[in-house]
Amino acid sequence: MLHLILSNFGGDELFANPNFGMWMFLSIGAVALFAVFIPLVTWIGSRQKEREAFYRAETFRRLAEASGEGAKAALAVLRQEDVLRSIRAREGMKIAGLICVGVGSALIVLLWSQHDPSFLVGLIPAFVGIALLVYALILAPPIDRHPNG
């Protein structure tokens, strides 16, 4: 492996070559990003979700054990959280659809203005965005905003 590096950077004068510093910087950065930072952030995020789920379950357990009214209140809160989660997911699909349509349209205009015959490539993200919007606005099942206990 070392002979490949030496052949790319000029043989024995490896450290005299100005490109060696950039190569070393990018190599260390790539290792730090993919071997340290991304796994660490993923692990921290999963721990946070686990703690939130534990605290939520503990709170609902205590509410349910408190009295008959506590159980009803806990179920109502659970249903309301489910409704809010569905609304957030639907709104996220709408935003993603609009972004995809915008990117596709901009790509079509950009490539068409350059007289590039491949401007129809912009239809791919545009149709993905249209599909997301059609699902979010028309095909998705309705959200029951007022659940009946």
Helices and strands as residue ranges (DSSP letters): H 2-8, G 14-16, H 18-32, I 33-37, H 38-66, H 68-113, G 119-122, H 123-134, I 135-139
